[in-house]
């Protein structure tokens, strides 16, 4: 079972600070979605509203067409794991790891305790340790264990790898993919480690200052940008009228990052003008899209 | 694993084409599933599926419903002729341009090509000889 998510004109204000600014988008069920944004862009606020941890100031979030806030019908279908897994335990910090697992098993209808045990092994989590004594990375690993073993139709991880070393993060990525393929469901994963995880995403949502910057398939997005490099004059002529995200100059050579699909004519023109066309990494696109929001030359 | 600077599905497709071209993958041989590709390369299964779809559209692969993906019976020959078609523009023309740019006479290039071809055909392993 998978669940789609839709938000319409979603607004969230804390006092006079606007955290989410009329956000609207729809995420299909059965996919792994990446939620990208800079620090303070509103990622956690957005996930908190989608998980019904917070009430929106106006607008709403729907899961499979049902409003999420104070809706017991969908509550157990949504699993939201914040940075260090603090949202899914009963008594922090006195509880032990095994208590946290036992607690999750009581209110997660699809809980798989064998899988939870396997994850505990893979992450080398000490079952008898109190939660307050776990390292930051261990708390993250516990959060991931609770999130994956819940098998919730909608599972959201908010920067859930904080403090984890590279081997543990790769365990997370491998387990996420394997379990997603074995038990298809909807995942939303917020991150700023774009380089490392972007290949896991089917779709990407980028927000900035509480607003939607873009929502697109990850592969489309990668094909969206191009780095155009060559003699200054020719590059300038080629880039005329295109959206330029970045611009660098090295002696007589200029390199611009253009955003938008290039048609065959433009690619031919670039070749004839002796310009080099290269793809742009998702991380670079993200940096430029959230830095300048684009401008037209 | 992958060069982040190029769409991953293109790289997967290119690699499968190269394997078919070299004979590593034979006609009617089954290839790994999207699930295996996704787990192996740590990528979203939709990305792997996109690579397969591109190759199905090109006739390099064909799908047997419920079983998997297989190498097309004529895939190798089609890829070979495709590469033959592009060989002069992709390989020879740039080489000529490079030779002219750095001042190597075309006669020297031709002599070298003839020499290298003779060696390869006779299977000789004498090694590098200066022309």
Interface residues (C-beta under 8 A of the other chain):
Chain A: X31 X32 X170 X173 X174 X177 X178 X180 X181 X195 X198 X199 X200 X201 X202 X218 X219 X222 X223 X278 X279 X280 X281 X282 X283
Chain B: X2 X4 X5 X6 X7 X8 X9 X35 X38 X39 X41 X42 X43 X44 X45 X46 X47 X50
